[in-house]
Amino acid sequence: MPTTQSTFRPELGVLAYEFSLDASRQGFIGLQVLPVFETDRQSAEYPVIPARAMLEMQDTARAPRSAYARGDYDFESAEYFCREHGWEEPLDDTEAQLYKHYFDAETVAVQRATLMVLRSQEKRVVDATIGNDALPRGAVAHAWSGYADADPLTDVNKAKEHFRFSVGLQANALILDADILRHVSMCEAVMERVKYTSPNALRGELTIEQLKAYFGVPTI
């Protein structure tokens, strides 16, 4: 039976859990972009059905007294390997007592450790999606920081169309960082379109709901 010298503190575990649940309101969106896939295996190989197998077009007409046309497909294989991530914040009981009149050192340690794990996770999600050079991408026609010429809707629709023809699914989310979000709200083309559905919309202060309607996606 393995033993440990650690002192278990359930209440600090609850604090860490609550802090993690609040991650989205702190700006962390990693688990929304790449949701967790639970598995009991650390590593394994799994089948992948390519998009072409689902998007294939064939003649389905049947002549009298003849058989229906038939088809087949091949699947590919991919693999995953799970790695453990974590962080420790050492805290001496003497230090905790010394500073207790100024701040709760245990709470700060829990929050620091949780944030360290969340930031690391966020970085891995960025590397796998936005920062992955292996994924197809295209340049916008005009930089969105050029408010007079930019046309974000045209650029996003082009990307949505590419996504649909690549994987056979409709894009259901758009990821924008804070700077890009601010630029979108300042573009003249955006305001020109939004004003018809939201007459009270303020340039530079468009809401997420207004932008969802503008881009035609359920999640931003």
ABEGO torsion letter per residue (X at the ends): XBBBABBBBAAAAAAAAAAAAAAAAAGBAAAAABBBBBBABABBBBBBBBAAAAABBBBABBBBGBBBBBBBBBBBBBBBBBBBBBBBBBBBAAAAAAAAAABBAAAAAAAAAAAAAAAAAAAAAAAABAABAABBBBBBABBAABAAABBAAAAAAAAAAAAAAAAGBBBABBBBBAAAAAAAAABAAAAAAAAAABAABBBGABBAAAAAAAAGBABX
